[in-house]
Amino acid sequence: MNPFECPEFLPADLRVSLGGATRLHTTLGGSCTVWHAWGLPSQPAVVLLHGGSGSWTHWVRNIAPLQAAGWRVLVPDLPGFGDSDLPPGCTDVDALPAHLHAGLQQLQANGASGDRVRVVGFSFGGMAGALWLAAQPQDAEQLVLVGAPGMGMATSQRVPLKGWRHLPTPEAQNQVHRHNLMALMLESPTALDDLALSLHAANVQRDRMPRRRLSSTDIVARALPQLQVPVSAIFGEHDALYRERLSELQAAMPRMTLAWGQWHTVAGAGHWVQYEAAQAFDQALQKVLGSVPA
């Protein structure tokens, strides 16, 4: 267990609400995964899995409401992102379930988490969560997919992302970051505030898993029928990954699962729905999770 330090660019209110965390380390094969934890180990836990090129900070606006509702909140930096190591040979999401399973087992063995766990995965993290619980159904009681790809439903409108690593100045890089955030992550220009830009710029610098390809396949759609836990979904109305196809996805997902839960569409929001429409997302997530188990 190590001290937790909030990023300096977080506004004062978030620094206060997130300041009570602990930083935990788990290992597999010599590679370290860093977890951030809020709440008491005795509380039922929600594990939040961030998106690609991200870190725990994809959830900065959602952690405090979950903790206030009575949950233990565990948020790893997925292997290859943030402060976690990139394991040897780890090139895509299919390598992550082993590290998540081993990490949770170690947290539980060390008294850092109880046995009652829910998993909420955003985008790439949703893929990781689905593959994890397909392989290790005993690890959690519920899965919530947020903007998850891997459903085999490519949109006809390609997301026009631009490269930035070759650019010589932070100003030039930030211009591209703004473009990419509006192309993929956000719907409303007002959502692209200084915090969103700072989070994104810090996160993409620490992405050590380039050329991921499985998000464009149907890997999640194939995993869903194997899941034994209830599956729910929360998507932004204007998710760039499913333009013109979100209603099709909504109709298809209950048929893919053994235990379907709930679907929630968050009006006006894009792919990074939990940031852009945090209050509406938090309300939807509370409905999906229900009250904290006694």
C-alpha positions in Angstrom: 0.0 0.0 0.0 1.4 3.4 -1.0 0.4 7.0 -0.7 -1.9 8.3 -3.5 -1.3 11.6 -5.2 -3.9 13.3 -7.3 -2.6 14.8 -10.7 -1.8 18.5 -10.2 -4.2 19.5 -13.0 -7.3 18.2 -11.2 -9.5 21.1 -9.9 -9.7 21.7 -6.2 -13.1 20.0 -5.7 -12.0 16.8 -7.4 -8.7 16.8 -5.4 -10.7 17.0 -2.2 -13.2 14.3 -3.2 -10.6 11.9 -4.5 -7.9 12.6 -2.0 -8.7 9.8 0.4 -7.5 7.0 -1.9 -4.9 4.3 -1.4 -2.6 3.0 -4.1 -2.2 -0.8 -4.3 0.1 -3.0 -6.3 -0.5 -6.5 -7.7 1.8 -8.6 -9.8 1.8 -11.4 -12.3 4.9 -12.8 -13.9 6.9 -9.9 -12.6 4.7 -7.2 -14.1 3.0 -4.8 -11.7 -0.6 -3.5 -12.0 -1.3 -0.3 -10.1 -4.8 0.0 -8.4 -6.4 3.0 -6.8 -8.9 2.3 -4.0 -11.5 4.4 -2.3 -13.7 3.3 0.6 -13.3 0.4 3.1 -12.2 -3.1 2.2 -15.2 -4.5 4.0 -17.6 -2.7 1.6 -18.9 -4.4 -1.6 -16.7 -3.3 -4.5 -17.1 -1.8 -7.9 -14.1 -2.3 -10.2 -13.9 0.5 -12.9 -11.9 -0.4 -16.0 -10.8 2.5 -18.1 -10.7 2.9 -21.9 -7.9 2.6 -24.4 -5.0 5.1 -24.1 -6.5 6.0 -20.7 -5.9 5.4 -17.0 -8.0 5.6 -13.8 -8.6 9.3 -14.6 -11.2 8.3 -17.2 -13.5 8.0 -14.1 -12.6 11.1 -12.2 -16.2 12.4 -12.1 -17.8 9.1 -11.1 -15.7 7.8 -8.2 -16.9 10.1 -5.5 -20.6 9.4 -6.2 -20.1 5.7 -6.1 -18.2 6.0 -2.8 -20.9 8.2 -1.4 -23.5 5.5 -2.3 -21.6 3.0 -0.1 -19.3 1.2 -2.6 -15.7 0.3 -2.3 -14.3 1.7 -5.6 -11.3 -0.1 -7.2 -9.8 1.5 -10.3 -6.7 -0.1 -11.9 -4.5 1.4 -14.5 -4.8 -1.5 -17.0 -1.5 -3.3 -17.9 0.3 -1.2 -20.5 -1.4 2.1 -19.5 -1.0 4.7 -16.8 1.4 3.7 -14.1 1.1 -0.1 -14.7 3.7 -2.2 -16.4 3.4 -3.5 -19.9 3.7 -7.2 -19.5 6.0 -9.0 -22.0 4.1 -10.1 -25.1 1.0 -8.1 -24.1 -0.3 -6.5 -27.3 -4.0 -6.3 -27.0 -7.0 -6.8 -24.7 -7.0 -10.6 -24.7 -3.8 -10.6 -22.5 -5.5 -8.5 -19.7 -7.9 -11.0 -18.1 -5.1 -13.0 -16.4 -3.7 -9.9 -14.8 -7.1 -8.6 -13.6 -8.0 -12.0 -12.2 -4.6 -12.4 -10.4 -4.8 -8.8 -9.2 -8.3 -9.2 -7.7 -7.3 -12.5 -6.0 -4.3 -10.8 -4.5 -6.3 -7.8 -3.2 -8.8 -10.2 -1.6 -6.1 -12.3 -0.1 -4.5 -9.2 1.4 -7.7 -7.9 2.8 -7.9 -5.0 0.4 -11.2 -6.1 -1.1 -14.1 -8.4 -0.1 -15.7 -11.1 -2.2 -18.7 -9.0 -3.5 -17.5 -7.4 -6.7 -19.2 -5.7 -9.7 -17.2 -4.8 -12.8 -17.9 -1.7 -14.9 -15.9 -1.4 -18.1 -15.6 1.6 -20.4 -14.7 1.1 -24.1 -11.5 -1.0 -24.2 -12.1 -1.7 -20.5 -15.5 -3.1 -21.3 -13.8 -5.5 -23.7 -11.4 -6.5 -20.9 -14.2 -6.9 -18.4 -16.2 -9.2 -20.7 -13.2 -11.4 -21.5 -12.2 -11.5 -17.8 -15.6 -12.6 -16.6 -16.0 -15.1 -19.4 -12.8 -16.8 -18.3 -13.3 -16.3 -14.5 -17.1 -16.1 -13.8 -16.6 -16.4 -10.0 -14.7 -13.1 -9.8 -17.7 -10.8 -10.0 -21.5 -10.7 -9.6 -22.3 -8.3 -12.5 -20.8 -6.7 -15.6 -21.8 -3.2 -16.9 -20.5 -2.3 -20.4 -20.0 1.4 -21.2 -19.4 2.3 -24.8 -17.8 -1.1 -25.4 -16.5 -2.0 -28.9 -15.9 -5.5 -30.0 -19.5 -6.1 -31.0 -18.8 -6.7 -34.7 -20.9 -3.6 -35.6 -18.6 -1.3 -37.6 -20.0 2.0 -38.4 -19.9 3.3 -42.0 -18.5 6.6 -40.7 -14.8 6.1 -39.9 -13.5 7.9 -36.8 -10.9 10.3 -38.3 -8.2 10.3 -35.6 -4.8 12.0 -36.2 -1.3 11.2 -35.1 0.4 13.5 -32.7 3.7 11.9 -31.4 5.7 13.4 -34.3 4.7 17.0 -33.5 7.4 19.1 -32.0 5.6 21.2 -29.4 2.9 20.6 -26.7 0.8 23.3 -28.4 0.8 21.5 -31.7 0.1 18.2 -29.9 -2.8 19.7 -28.0 -4.4 20.9 -31.2 -4.5 17.3 -32.4 -5.7 16.1 -29.0 -8.6 18.4 -29.3 -9.4 17.1 -32.7 -9.2 13.5 -31.6 -11.4 14.1 -28.5 -14.1 15.6 -30.6 -13.8 12.9 -33.2 -14.1 9.9 -30.9 -14.7 10.8 -27.2 -17.0 13.7 -26.9 -20.1 15.1 -28.6 -20.5 18.7 -27.4 -17.6 21.2 -27.8 -18.5 22.5 -24.4 -17.5 19.2 -22.9 -13.9 19.7 -24.2 -12.8 21.7 -21.2 -9.3 22.2 -19.8 -9.6 19.1 -17.6 -10.6 16.8 -20.4 -7.7 18.0 -22.5 -5.2 17.6 -19.6 -6.4 14.1 -18.7 -6.3 13.0 -22.3 -2.8 14.5 -23.0 -1.4 12.9 -19.9 -3.0 9.5 -20.6 -2.0 9.1 -24.2 1.7 9.8 -23.4 1.6 6.7 -21.2 -0.1 4.3 -23.7 2.5 1.5 -24.3 0.1 -0.8 -26.2 -0.1 0.7 -29.8 -1.7 -1.0 -32.8 -4.5 -2.7 -30.9 -6.8 -4.4 -33.4 -9.3 -6.5 -31.5 -11.8 -3.7 -30.9 -12.7 -3.9 -34.6 -13.7 -7.5 -34.3 -16.7 -9.3 -32.6 -14.6 -10.5 -29.7 -17.1 -9.2 -27.1 -20.1 -10.4 -28.9 -18.6 -13.9 -28.9 -17.7 -13.6 -25.2 -21.2 -12.5 -24.0 -23.0 -15.8 -24.4 -20.3 -17.4 -22.1 -21.0 -14.9 -19.2 -22.9 -16.3 -16.2 -23.4 -12.9 -14.5 -26.0 -10.3 -15.4 -24.9 -7.9 -18.1 -26.1 -4.3 -18.5 -25.1 -1.5 -20.8 -24.8 2.3 -20.7 -24.1 4.2 -23.9 -24.0 7.8 -25.0 -26.7 8.7 -27.5 -24.0 9.9 -29.9 -21.3 7.3 -29.4 -19.0 7.6 -32.3 -18.4 3.9 -32.5 -22.0 3.2 -33.1 -23.3 6.1 -35.2 -26.5 5.0 -36.9 -26.3 1.6 -35.3 -26.9 2.2 -31.6 -30.6 1.1 -31.7 -29.4 -2.1 -33.5 -26.9 -2.8 -30.7 -29.6 -2.1 -28.1 -31.9 -4.7 -29.7 -29.1 -7.3 -30.1 -27.4 -7.3 -26.7 -30.2 -8.9 -24.7 -30.2 -11.9 -27.1 -26.4 -12.3 -26.6 -26.5 -12.8 -22.9 -27.8 -15.5 -20.5 -28.8 -13.0 -17.9 -29.7 -9.6 -19.3 -30.0 -6.6 -17.0 -30.7 -3.1 -18.2 -29.9 -0.7 -21.1 -29.5 3.0 -20.7 -28.9 5.6 -23.4 -27.6 8.9 -22.0 -29.1 11.7 -24.1 -26.7 14.2 -25.8 -23.5 12.4 -24.8 -20.7 10.9 -26.9 -18.4 7.9 -26.3 -16.8 9.2 -23.1 -20.3 9.3 -21.6 -19.3 9.1 -17.9 -17.2 12.3 -18.3 -19.4 14.3 -20.7 -22.7 13.6 -18.9 -21.4 12.6 -15.5 -24.6 13.2 -13.5 -26.9 11.4 -15.9 -24.4 8.6 -16.2 -24.0 8.2 -12.4 -27.8 8.1 -12.1 -28.0 5.3 -14.7 -25.2 3.4 -13.1 -26.8 3.5 -9.7 -30.0 2.1 -11.2 -28.0 -0.7 -12.8 -26.0 -1.5 -9.7 -29.0 -1.1 -7.3 -28.6 -0.5 -3.6 -25.4 -1.6 -1.9 -25.7 -5.1 -0.6 -25.8 -5.5 3.1 
